[in-house]
């Protein structure tokens, strides 16, 4: 019999699984060591991160549909195995010396594993916590955002002490064990289950029209709401992932010690994590679209002033805290809106479609930052372009508010 204890166990498993999956956000600490060890450009050293994000996003579609049919546990456990295996195989980079080895092992294998796991934790949390959807999803994905706070300093220490290859091996073993164990805690509630004392509201607090039926993925992709959400997600993720992919290297360019650069990545991670349950709880109270408008506007302003404001360690910490919080909010707001608009029966497959925007953003943002830096030896233009993208996302949110919200 399903109980409240069951759902908190699922929430814990989802949080821990995402804590492992979010290690991708700590990639920036590998960029300079790879450049120095193998003579790669910044663009090449960033590409494994980009490929990981693309594979992660693309895998969300089949993984989401698979977990809708099979349940989350088996799919997520397979994801944990692939994630750990990708890192372990990546540790043999020294034998090959080519970036294509990292593109395949870290980018494709580990990225696919991440997509399999991530596609399972959010739908399970959403189904168990129909009474607190924004908060529950925010807590689960908060683990993803918090990951770099744990792994960025750890990997920086291991790289300095043991080198890149041993670091990848040690981390891969940890990921394999913890991911599989936490994935084993995931399960869906019984059909028709709902929290004790909770009744579905006639209207929701999310400022989006509550779903009157469950949409199939085929129906979702034909709807105007989907494309508005998708484009908004593309532009927000592009800007956030550009910062995540380059923050450690940006900090080091200012002459700040490498360990402090890793701490900057950790600060971004901490606020990325806080933004997820924080924005989710706020959306439950005042509405998804209103929350988007406020936080996305603040993000655009911060991206515009970043190169002029973030010029010392303290100001970098302040700037990445704001950027991290606002970026993290996306991963509570977009799944919550997806469930509200399109229903939760096919939530895994539907959110998988929305989440492909993250893959586009993961390509656009980090590659743009790398290319502009390699060309101009400065990040200023990259941040200006990122700010424009965020303000476009604000405009799309405003259109969404007037066209689709109640």
N, C-alpha and C positions, 0 to 999 in steps of 0.2 A: 504493500500500500504506500502510495506517495505521501510524503510528509514534508514539513518545512525543513527538517534536518537534511532530507535528500537534496533539496534545492541549494542549500548552502554548501554542501559537499561538491555539487556540480560547479557552483560558482568558484570555489577554491581551486578545483582542478583546472577550470578554464583560465583563471588568473595565473597559475603556475605555468601552464602550457604556454600562454602568451608571453610570460617572462622569458622563456627560452626562445620563442620564435622572434621576439623583438631584437635579438642580438644583431640583426642587420643594421640597426641604427648606430652601432658602435664601429661600423666599417671605417670611418674616417681616421681612426688611429692606425690603420694599416697603410694608408696612402703614402705617407712619406717613407716609411721603411721599405715598401715595395719599390718606390722610385729610386731610393739609394742602393738597394740590394741588386736590382735587376736593370737599372738604367731606364725605367719606363717613364713616359710623360705622365702628367697629372691626369690627363684624359684617359689613358690606358689603365692607370691604377684605380680609377673610379669606375671603369666599366663593369667589373664583377658585381659591384653594388647595384648598378643600373640593371644588369641582366637578372640578378636575384629578384629585384622588384617587379620586373616584367613577368618573369615566370611565376612568381608569387601571385600576381594579379590574375594572370591567365588561368592558373590552376584553380582559382576560386570558383569558376563556372562549373566544371565537371565535379569538383569536390563538393560544392554546395548541393548540387542535385543528387550526388551519391549519398550524402548524409541525410538528405530529406527522405531517401528510400531505405537506407540501411541503418540509420542511426549514427550518432557522432563518434562512438568509441573506436570502432575498427578503423574508420577513415583517419581519425586523428592519430591513432597509434602508428599507422603507416607513415603519416607525415612526420612524426617524431623520429622514426627510423631513418627516413631519407634526409632529414635535417642534420642529424648527427653524422651519418655516413658521408654527406657532402663535405663537412668540415674535415673529417678524418682523411678522406681522399685528397682534399686540398692541401693537406700537410706534406704531400709528396711533390710540391711545386719545385723544390730544389733539384729533383731528378730530371725535370723537364725544362725548367727555366723559361717557359713560354707563357704569356698571359692566357692563351687558349685553354690551358689546364685549369686555371682558376675560373674562367668563363664557364667551363663545363661542370666542374665539381661544386664550387661555391655558388656560381650563378644559377645553373640549371637544376642540379640535383637538390641542393639545399633550398633553393628558391621554390621548387615544386613541393618539397616537404613542408615549407612554411605555409604555402597556400592550402595544402590538405588539412593542416592543423587549425589554421585560422578560420577556415570555413565552417568548422564544427563547434567551436567554443561559443561564438556569438549567438547562433540560432538556439543552442541549448539554453543559454542564459535567458534569451528573450522569451522562450516558451515557459520556463519555470517562473519567471518574474513578470507576469502580465500586469501586475499591480504597480511595479516600479521599473518599467522597461528602460528608461534612460539611465537610471542609476545602475542597474544590473549590468547592462551592456558596457557602461562606462568603467565599472570596476574590472570586468573581464579584460577589456582592451587596455585598461590602465597598466596591466602587467607588461604588455607589449611596449608601451611608452617608457616604462620604468627600467626596461632591460639594459639600456646603455649606461645607466647610473651604476649598475652592477658590473657590466662587462667592459666598459671603456677603460676604467682605471686598471682592472684586472688584466686585460689584454695588453695594455701599455706596459705594466710591470713585467709580464711574462715575455713580451717582445724584447725588452731591455735585458732580461736575465737569461732567456733561453733561445731567442730568435723567433722569426715568423713561423717557421715550419712546426717547431715543437708547440708553440702557442696554439696553432690550429688543431693539432692532435689532441692536446689536453682539453681544450674547449669542446671539441667534437665529442669526446667521451662523455663529458658532463651533460651536454645537450641530449645525447642519445638516451642516457639513463633517466634523467629528470623528465624529458618530454614524454617518453613512453609511459612512465608511471603516472604522471598527471593526466595524460589522455585517457588512461584506464578508468578515471573517475567520472567521465562524461557519460550522460545518458539523457534521453528525452523523457518527459512526463508521460503518463498514460493518456490515451486519446480522451479528450474532453475534460482533463484535469484543470482545475483552477485554484488559486490560493484561497485558503479558508476565509470566508467572510467577504470575498471580493466579487463584485458583479461588473461585467463589462459596461463602461459608461456609454451614454448615448452620444456624447461628444468627448473629444480628448483635449487635454491641455497643451497639445503640441502645435496648435495653430495650423495643422494640416487636416484636411477632411478625413475622418476615420474611415477605414476600409469597410465597405458594406459587403464585400465578398473577398474571397482569396483569388488573386490573379495568378495565372500561369506565367512562366518566364516569357513565353511567346507573346502573351498579351502585354506584359510589362514593357517589352522593347518597342512596342508600337505606340506607347503613350507619351504625351507631351511632358508629363511630370517626370518621367524617367530621364529624358534628355536634358531637362533643366537641372535635375540633381547631378547627372553625370558630368556635364560641363562645369558646374560649380566645383565639383570634387576634383576634376582635372586641374583647374587653376590653383586651388588651394593646396593640393598635394605637390604640385610643381614647385611652388615657392618654399614650402616647408622642407621638402626633401633636398632642395638645393642647399639649404642651410645645414641640414643634418649631414649631408654628404661631404661638406667642406669645412665645418666649423673648427675641427681640430687643426687642419692645415691653415685656415685663415688666421687662427690664433698664433700659430707658430710663425707665420709670415711677419707678425708684429714683433718678433723677437722674444716672445713669452716662452718659458720653459715647457718642454713637451708634456710633462706630467700635469701642469696647469692647463695645457691645451686639452688633455684628456678629461680633466675636471670640468672644463667648459662644456664638453660634450655630455658629461654626466649631469650638469645643471639643466641643460636643455632636456635631457631625458626625464629628469625628475618632474619638471613642469609639464612636459608632454604627458606624463602619466597623470598628474593632478588635473590636467585639463579635461580628461576623459570622464571620470565620475563627476567632476565639478560641472562641466557643461551638460552632462546627462541629467543631473539633478535639477539644474536650472531650466532645462528644456521641459522637464516634467511639470514645472510650475508655471512658466511664462510662455512656453511654446518654442518649437524647434526653429521656426523661421526668424522670430524676434532674436533668439540667441545667436543665430548665424549672422544677422545684420550687425549686431553690436561687436561680436568677437572678430568677424572678418574685417570690419572697418579698422579696428585697432591693429590688426595684423598688417593691413596695407600701409598704414602710417609707419609702423615699426620697420617694415622692409625698406621703405623709402629713406628713412633717416639712419639706417643701420651703419653704412660705411662712414658716416660723419660722427655718429654718436659712439659706436663701439670701437674705441681706440685704446682702451686700457683694460686690464683684467677685470676691474670692478664693473665698468660699463658694459663689457662683453657679457658678464654674468647677468646683469640686469636685462640686456637686450635679448639674450637667448632664453631667459626665463619667460618673457612675454611671448616671444615667438613660439616657444615650446608649448605653452599653455593653449594658445589659440590654434596651433596646428593639431594638438592632441584632441581638441574639441570635435574635430571632424569625425573621429572614429566612434564617438557616441551619437553625434547628430545625424549623420547619414544613415546608419543602420536603423536608428529609431524612426526616422522619417520613412524609410523603406517599409518597415513593418506596419506603420500607421496607414500608409497609403495603399499598399498592395496586399496586406494581410500576412499572417505568420505561417500558414500551412506550407507554402512553398518558399519560405523566407530564405533558406540557404541558397537555392538557385537564383532567386530574385536579387538578393544582395550580392551574389557573385557577379551578376551583370553590372550592377552599380559599381562594384569594386574594380572592374576593369579600368575605370578612370584613374585609379591609383597607379596602375602599370604605365599608363600614358604619362602621368605626372612624374613617375619615377624615371622615365626616359628623358622627358623634356627638361626638368629642373636640374638634376645633377650634371647631365651632359652639357647643357647650356653654361652652367657655372664653370666647368672644366675648360670648355672651348674658349670662353671669353677670357679666362685667366691666362691660358696658354698664349692667347693672341695679344692681350693688352698688359699682362702682368699685374692686373688689378681686378678686384671683384666689384667695383663700383657700378659698372654698367649692368652686371648680372643682377645686382640687388634692385636697380631701377626697373629693369624688365620684370623681375619677380613682383615688385610692387604694383605695376600695371596689371599683371595677371590677377592679383588679389582683388584689385578694385573692380575688375570685370566680374569676378565672383560675387562681389557685393551687389553689383548691378543686377546680376542674374537672380540673386536671392530676393532683391526688391521686386523684380518682375514676378517671381514665384509667389511672393506674399500677396500681391494684388490679383493674380490670375487664379491661383489654386487654393489659397488659404481661406479659412472662415474667420 
